[in-house]
Amino acid sequence: MTMHAPGGAAVSRRRGSGKGRELERLAALAGEASAEAAVALETAAEDELSGEHDEPRPPPPTDLTAAAFFDVDNTMMMGASIFHLARGLAARKFFSNADLAKFALQQIIFRVGGKETKDGIKNSREQGLSFVAGHSVDKLVTLGEEIYDELMADKIWAGTRALAQMHLDAGQRVWLVTATPVELASIIARRLGLTGALGTVLESEDGSYTGRLVGDMLHGRAKAHAVRALAVREGLDLRRCTAYSDSVNDVPMLSVVGTAVAVNPDGGLREVARKRDWEIRDFRTGRKAAKIGVPSVLGAGAVAGAVAAGIAFRKREA
């Protein structure tokens, strides 16, 4: 079944407004689709957890209008979650060498050329997830569970996890908000005992991925749209909500809630946080801060970088 979601566009007043309107429309579509998928996956998880499972269950919310939203990469987890997923999928030969080589070449041409034309952005966006085309949704979820245990579980920031638990203990719901596929994001949220996750929605038909996105990557303004859409669905008062992130790219999301917190911030976000008097939390220490710096710049091209990393990983393993 193909996933659809309503979308809207804000009119851009700057030069190049046509491109701006299209990007805003895609961001809104991605946000709406993510909120819809998040609620559906949360319901499914609640049904599954009603059986015998060792995973923690989030406590029922008692504060129904407040919630917390956490970015994942370098905020909740060291490094980029999609990078870890790509490593795990590459090790399991989820991609063919031909698929990887074709994709890598397309990304290199796009990145080196540096031309953000409308068609170029569209092609890059769609090619960014073409490697899942034809694969079963259930299969990716199963592999995601395994890869979380192998490569992600020990990379959760204890300090950030404690902040999330603080909100849970206060009776609030806690959501992850990330550009990684919503299925993987939901696995991470479930393993951490959180409420659910907002993530990039991959189009699927008859239980298999088409390789296309619903809207766009859940990145930048799309995250803000997703948080707003979820707030409407869940009856949240955004003025009473809190958001956490490490990246200046998430300023739109941080700006739609009443309380914004910069966690392990990059230089851009640290500057914004100081100007706006946002709280700053940094759980990094020297070497760790340096190690996680590179994945944080992946942003909207996270999948591209992750797959490229997967190619390198497979070459090392060969």
C-alpha positions as CSV (number, residue, x, y, z in Angstrom):
1,M,0.0,0.0,0.0
2,T,1.3,3.4,-0.9
3,M,1.6,5.9,1.9
4,H,0.1,9.3,1.2
5,A,-0.2,12.5,3.3
6,P,-1.8,15.9,2.8
7,G,0.7,18.8,2.2
8,G,0.8,22.5,2.2
9,A,3.2,25.2,1.1
10,A,4.2,28.5,2.6
11,V,4.8,31.3,0.1
12,S,8.4,32.4,-0.1
13,R,9.0,36.1,-0.5
14,R,12.6,35.8,-1.5
15,R,14.0,35.6,-5.1
16,G,13.5,32.1,-6.5
17,S,10.2,31.7,-4.7
18,G,9.1,28.9,-7.1
19,K,11.9,26.7,-5.8
20,G,11.3,27.8,-2.2
21,R,7.6,27.0,-2.5
22,E,8.3,23.5,-3.8
23,L,10.8,22.8,-1.1
24,E,8.4,24.0,1.6
25,R,5.6,21.9,0.1
26,L,7.8,18.8,0.2
27,A,8.9,19.6,3.8
28,A,5.2,20.0,4.9
29,L,4.3,16.7,3.1
30,A,7.2,15.0,4.8
31,G,6.1,16.3,8.2
32,E,2.5,15.3,7.8
33,A,3.5,11.8,6.6
34,S,5.9,11.4,9.4
35,A,3.3,12.3,12.0
36,E,0.8,9.9,10.5
37,A,3.4,7.1,10.4
38,A,4.5,7.8,14.0
39,V,1.0,7.5,15.4
40,A,0.4,4.3,13.4
41,L,3.7,2.8,14.5
42,E,3.1,3.8,18.2
43,T,-0.2,2.0,18.1
44,A,1.3,-1.1,16.6
45,A,4.1,-1.0,19.2
46,E,1.6,-0.8,22.0
47,D,-0.2,-3.8,20.7
48,E,3.0,-5.8,20.3
49,L,4.3,-4.8,23.8
50,S,1.0,-6.1,25.3
51,G,2.6,-9.6,24.9
52,E,5.7,-10.9,26.6
53,H,8.6,-8.7,25.9
54,D,11.7,-7.6,27.8
55,E,11.8,-4.1,26.3
56,P,10.7,-1.3,28.6
57,R,7.3,0.2,28.1
58,P,6.9,3.9,28.3
59,P,4.7,4.8,31.3
60,P,1.2,6.1,30.4
61,P,1.3,9.9,30.1
62,T,-0.4,11.9,32.9
63,D,0.6,15.3,31.5
64,L,-1.3,15.2,28.2
65,T,-0.4,18.5,26.7
66,A,3.4,18.5,27.2
67,A,6.0,16.4,25.4
68,A,9.7,16.3,24.6
69,F,11.2,15.9,21.1
70,F,14.8,14.6,20.7
71,D,16.9,14.7,17.6
72,V,18.9,11.4,17.3
73,D,22.2,11.8,15.5
74,N,24.8,13.2,18.0
75,T,22.0,14.2,20.3
76,M,20.6,10.9,21.6
77,M,23.2,8.7,19.8
78,M,26.9,9.1,19.1
79,G,27.3,9.5,15.3
80,A,24.7,9.1,12.6
81,S,22.1,6.4,13.0
82,I,21.8,6.0,9.2
83,F,25.5,5.5,9.0
84,H,25.3,2.6,11.5
85,L,22.3,1.2,9.6
86,A,24.3,1.3,6.3
87,R,27.2,-0.4,7.9
88,G,25.0,-3.2,9.1
89,L,23.1,-3.6,5.8
90,A,26.4,-3.6,3.8
91,A,27.8,-6.3,6.1
92,R,24.7,-8.4,5.3
93,K,25.1,-7.8,1.6
94,F,21.7,-6.0,1.5
95,F,22.9,-4.0,-1.5
96,S,24.4,-5.3,-4.7
97,N,27.8,-4.0,-5.7
98,A,26.3,-2.6,-8.9
99,D,23.6,-0.8,-7.0
100,L,26.1,0.7,-4.6
101,A,28.5,1.8,-7.4
102,K,25.7,3.4,-9.4
103,F,24.4,5.3,-6.4
104,A,27.8,6.4,-5.3
105,L,28.6,7.8,-8.8
106,Q,25.4,9.7,-9.0
107,Q,26.0,11.3,-5.6
108,I,29.6,12.2,-6.5
109,I,28.4,13.9,-9.7
110,F,25.7,15.8,-7.8
111,R,28.0,16.9,-4.9
112,V,31.0,17.9,-7.0
113,G,28.8,19.7,-9.5
114,G,27.2,21.6,-6.7
115,K,24.2,22.6,-8.8
116,E,21.1,22.6,-6.7
117,T,18.6,22.6,-9.6
118,K,15.0,21.6,-9.0
119,D,15.6,18.4,-11.0
120,G,18.9,17.8,-9.3
121,I,17.5,18.1,-5.8
122,K,14.6,15.8,-6.8
123,N,16.9,13.2,-8.3
124,S,19.3,13.3,-5.3
125,R,16.4,13.0,-2.9
126,E,14.9,10.0,-4.7
127,Q,18.3,8.3,-5.4
128,G,19.1,8.8,-1.8
129,L,16.9,5.9,-0.9
130,S,16.9,3.9,-4.1
131,F,18.9,1.2,-2.5
132,V,15.8,0.0,-0.6
133,A,13.7,-0.3,-3.7
134,G,12.1,-3.7,-4.0
135,H,13.1,-4.8,-0.5
136,S,10.5,-5.9,2.0
137,V,9.5,-3.4,4.8
138,D,9.4,-6.3,7.3
139,K,12.9,-7.4,6.3
140,L,14.4,-4.0,6.8
141,V,12.7,-3.8,10.2
142,T,14.0,-7.2,11.2
143,L,17.5,-6.3,10.1
144,G,17.2,-2.9,11.9
145,E,16.5,-4.7,15.1
146,E,19.7,-6.7,14.8
147,I,21.8,-3.8,13.7
148,Y,20.5,-1.7,16.7
149,D,21.8,-4.4,19.0
150,E,25.1,-4.7,17.2
151,L,26.1,-1.1,16.4
152,M,23.8,1.3,18.2
153,A,22.9,0.2,21.6
154,D,26.2,1.1,23.1
155,K,26.3,4.5,21.4
156,I,23.4,6.1,23.3
157,W,24.5,9.2,25.3
158,A,23.7,8.4,28.9
159,G,23.2,12.1,29.7
160,T,20.7,12.6,26.9
161,R,18.9,9.4,27.8
162,A,18.6,10.7,31.4
163,L,17.0,13.9,30.1
164,A,14.4,11.8,28.2
165,Q,13.7,9.8,31.3
166,M,13.2,13.0,33.2
167,H,10.3,13.9,30.9
168,L,8.9,10.4,31.1
169,D,9.0,10.5,34.9
170,A,7.1,13.8,34.7
171,G,4.3,12.0,32.9
172,Q,5.1,13.4,29.5
173,R,5.5,11.7,26.1
174,V,8.9,11.6,24.5
175,W,9.4,11.4,20.7
176,L,12.6,11.1,18.6
177,V,12.7,13.3,15.5
178,T,15.2,12.3,12.9
179,A,16.0,12.1,9.2
180,T,16.6,8.4,9.4
181,P,13.8,6.1,8.1
182,V,10.8,6.1,10.5
183,E,11.0,2.3,10.9
184,L,14.5,2.5,12.3
185,A,13.7,5.5,14.4
186,S,10.8,3.6,15.9
187,I,13.1,0.7,16.8
188,I,15.4,3.1,18.6
189,A,12.6,4.7,20.4
190,R,11.1,1.4,21.5
191,R,14.4,0.1,22.7
192,L,14.9,3.2,24.8
193,G,11.4,2.9,26.3
194,L,10.2,6.1,24.7
195,T,6.8,7.0,23.2
196,G,7.6,6.9,19.5
197,A,9.5,8.5,16.7
198,L,9.1,10.9,13.8
199,G,11.3,10.0,10.8
200,T,11.6,10.0,7.1
201,V,8.8,8.1,5.5
202,L,9.7,5.8,2.6
203,E,7.0,5.0,0.1
204,S,5.9,1.4,0.0
205,E,3.6,-0.7,-2.1
206,D,2.4,-4.2,-1.3
207,G,4.8,-4.4,1.6
208,S,7.9,-3.4,-0.3
209,Y,9.7,-0.1,-0.7
210,T,9.5,1.7,-4.0
211,G,12.7,3.7,-3.4
212,R,10.9,7.0,-3.3
213,L,10.1,9.3,-0.4
214,V,6.8,10.6,0.8
215,G,7.6,14.3,0.5
216,D,11.2,14.8,1.5
217,M,13.8,13.8,4.1
218,L,12.7,14.7,7.6
219,H,15.3,17.4,7.9
220,G,15.4,21.1,8.7
221,R,12.0,22.7,8.3
222,A,10.4,19.3,7.7
223,K,11.1,18.4,11.3
224,A,9.3,21.5,12.4
225,H,6.3,20.6,10.2
226,A,6.3,17.1,11.7
227,V,6.3,18.3,15.3
228,R,3.4,20.7,14.6
229,A,1.5,18.0,12.8
230,L,2.0,15.6,15.7
231,A,1.0,18.2,18.2
232,V,-2.3,18.7,16.4
233,R,-3.0,14.9,16.3
234,E,-2.0,14.4,20.0
235,G,-3.5,17.6,21.5
236,L,-0.1,19.0,22.6
237,D,0.5,22.6,23.6
238,L,3.8,23.4,21.9
239,R,4.4,26.2,24.4
240,R,4.7,23.5,27.1
241,C,6.9,21.2,25.0
242,T,10.7,20.9,24.9
243,A,13.0,20.1,22.0
244,Y,16.7,18.9,22.0
245,S,19.2,18.9,19.2
246,D,22.9,19.2,18.3
247,S,22.6,20.8,14.9
248,V,21.9,24.3,13.6
249,N,19.8,22.6,10.9
250,D,17.2,21.9,13.7
251,V,16.7,25.6,14.6
252,P,13.2,25.5,13.0
253,M,12.2,22.5,15.2
254,L,13.7,24.1,18.3
255,S,11.9,27.3,17.6
256,V,8.4,25.9,17.5
257,V,8.4,24.7,21.1
258,G,8.4,26.6,24.4
259,T,11.8,25.3,25.6
260,A,14.8,24.6,23.4
261,V,18.0,22.8,24.5
262,A,21.2,22.5,22.6
263,V,22.8,19.1,23.3
264,N,26.4,18.5,22.1
265,P,25.9,21.6,19.8
266,D,27.8,22.3,16.6
267,G,29.3,25.7,16.3
268,G,26.3,27.2,14.5
269,L,23.8,26.0,17.1
270,R,26.0,27.0,20.0
271,E,26.0,30.6,18.6
272,V,22.2,30.6,18.1
273,A,21.6,29.1,21.6
274,R,23.7,31.9,23.2
275,K,21.9,34.6,21.3
276,R,18.5,33.2,22.2
277,D,19.4,32.2,25.8
278,W,18.7,28.5,25.2
279,E,20.2,26.0,27.6
280,I,23.3,24.2,26.4
281,R,24.2,20.6,27.5
282,D,27.4,19.0,26.3
283,F,28.1,15.4,27.2
284,R,31.2,15.1,25.0
285,T,34.7,14.9,26.2
286,G,37.7,15.7,23.9
287,R,38.2,12.6,21.8
288,K,34.5,11.7,21.6
289,A,33.6,15.2,20.5
290,A,36.1,15.0,17.6
291,K,35.0,11.5,16.6
292,I,31.3,12.4,16.2
293,G,31.9,15.7,14.4
294,V,31.9,14.4,10.8
295,P,28.6,12.6,10.8
296,S,26.8,15.7,12.1
297,V,27.3,17.5,8.8
298,L,25.4,14.8,6.8
299,G,22.1,16.6,7.3
300,A,19.8,16.1,4.3
301,G,22.4,14.0,2.6
302,A,22.7,11.6,5.4
303,V,21.6,8.6,3.4
304,A,24.1,9.5,0.7
305,G,27.0,9.6,3.1
306,A,25.8,6.5,4.9
307,V,25.7,4.4,1.7
308,A,29.1,5.7,0.6
309,A,30.4,4.7,4.1
310,G,28.8,1.3,3.5
311,I,30.7,0.9,0.3
312,A,34.0,1.6,2.1
313,F,33.0,-0.7,4.9
314,R,32.4,-3.6,2.5
315,K,35.7,-3.0,0.8
316,R,37.5,-3.2,4.1
317,E,35.6,-6.5,4.9
318,A,36.4,-8.0,1.5
